[in-house]
């Protein structure tokens, strides 16, 4: 993290910048891409299955599914349904 500080006529100016941010975004995108591949190869599965396969929380899986809403859909009832890749 980079921190800059300077005095200005109206007060002070502080700026934080992150050089690691691109790496973090890349890791997040990899998780989303892995989830999409998993859904495509294993249709009709639910979030606990994806969570155990990708070794992450169910909440993360739900967030990633929201990012994939154009590519993924849920079919079936709440009890027996699952996620499918859209064609």
Beta strands, then each sheet from edge to edge (+ up, - down):
strand 1: 2-8
strand 2: 11-17
strand 3: 72-75
strand 4: 82-85
sheet 1: 1+ 2-
sheet 2: 3+ 4-
end
